[in-house]
Amino acid sequence: MGSMRTPTRSRLIRLGLATLLAGVVAAPSRAADPVDWPGACYCRGGGTLRCTAGLTHDACRRKCDGELCDEWFWKERLPCWNWGYGG
């Protein structure tokens, strides 16, 4: 029979630490989540489309729920578009 080497305790500890560190490095930061960035919040209701700039995704959702928007959407890191040229 061939000999099988059993992992030593120090190898198991190093493997566990490497796995733990890889998980910490690979885990995305909550602060870098795009929904935390300000953006343009659009609310369609009563036949008009209104935009409020500088809101996060959650703030946009709460605002549009409060205003009873028929439809709403949010564009990350963008200002409100004025839908025309020249102002």
C-alpha positions in Angstrom: 0.0 0.0 0.0 1.1 3.5 -0.7 1.7 5.8 2.1 -0.7 8.7 2.6 0.6 11.8 4.3 -1.7 13.3 6.9 -1.8 17.0 7.0 0.0 18.5 9.9 -1.7 20.8 12.4 0.3 23.8 11.1 -0.8 23.1 7.5 -4.4 23.0 8.6 -4.1 26.3 10.5 -2.4 28.0 7.5 -5.1 26.7 5.2 -7.8 28.0 7.5 -6.2 31.4 7.8 -5.7 31.6 4.0 -9.4 30.8 3.5 -10.5 33.3 6.1 -8.3 36.1 4.6 -9.5 35.3 1.1 -13.1 35.7 2.3 -12.3 39.0 3.9 -10.5 40.4 0.8 -13.1 39.1 -1.6 -16.1 40.4 0.4 -17.4 43.6 -1.1 -17.6 46.7 1.0 -21.1 47.9 2.0 -19.9 51.5 1.5 -19.1 50.8 -2.1 -22.6 49.5 -2.9 -24.0 51.6 -5.8 -27.4 51.9 -4.1 -25.7 54.1 -1.4 -24.5 56.7 -4.0 -26.7 59.7 -4.7 -28.5 59.8 -8.1 -31.5 61.1 -9.9 -34.9 60.0 -8.6 -37.7 60.1 -11.3 -41.4 59.9 -10.3 -44.2 59.6 -12.9 -47.6 60.5 -11.7 -50.6 62.5 -12.8 -49.2 62.5 -16.4 -45.9 64.3 -15.4 -42.4 63.1 -14.8 -40.6 64.8 -12.0 -37.0 64.4 -10.9 -35.3 65.0 -7.6 -31.5 65.0 -7.6 -29.1 63.7 -5.0 -31.1 60.9 -3.5 -30.0 57.4 -2.7 -32.0 54.4 -4.0 -33.7 53.8 -0.7 -34.5 57.5 -0.2 -35.9 57.6 -3.8 -38.1 54.6 -3.1 -39.5 56.2 0.1 -40.1 59.5 -1.6 -41.9 57.9 -4.5 -44.0 55.7 -2.1 -45.0 58.8 -0.2 -45.9 60.7 -3.3 -47.9 57.7 -4.7 -46.0 57.7 -8.0 -47.5 55.5 -10.7 -44.0 54.5 -11.7 -40.5 55.5 -10.5 -36.9 54.8 -11.3 -33.5 55.8 -10.1 -30.3 56.5 -12.0 -27.1 56.1 -10.0 -24.5 58.9 -10.0 -26.5 60.9 -12.6 -28.1 64.4 -12.3 -31.7 65.0 -13.3 -32.1 65.3 -17.1 -34.1 68.4 -18.2 -35.4 66.6 -21.3 -34.4 69.4 -23.6 -31.6 71.7 -24.7 -30.9 75.2 -23.6 -32.2 75.0 -20.0 
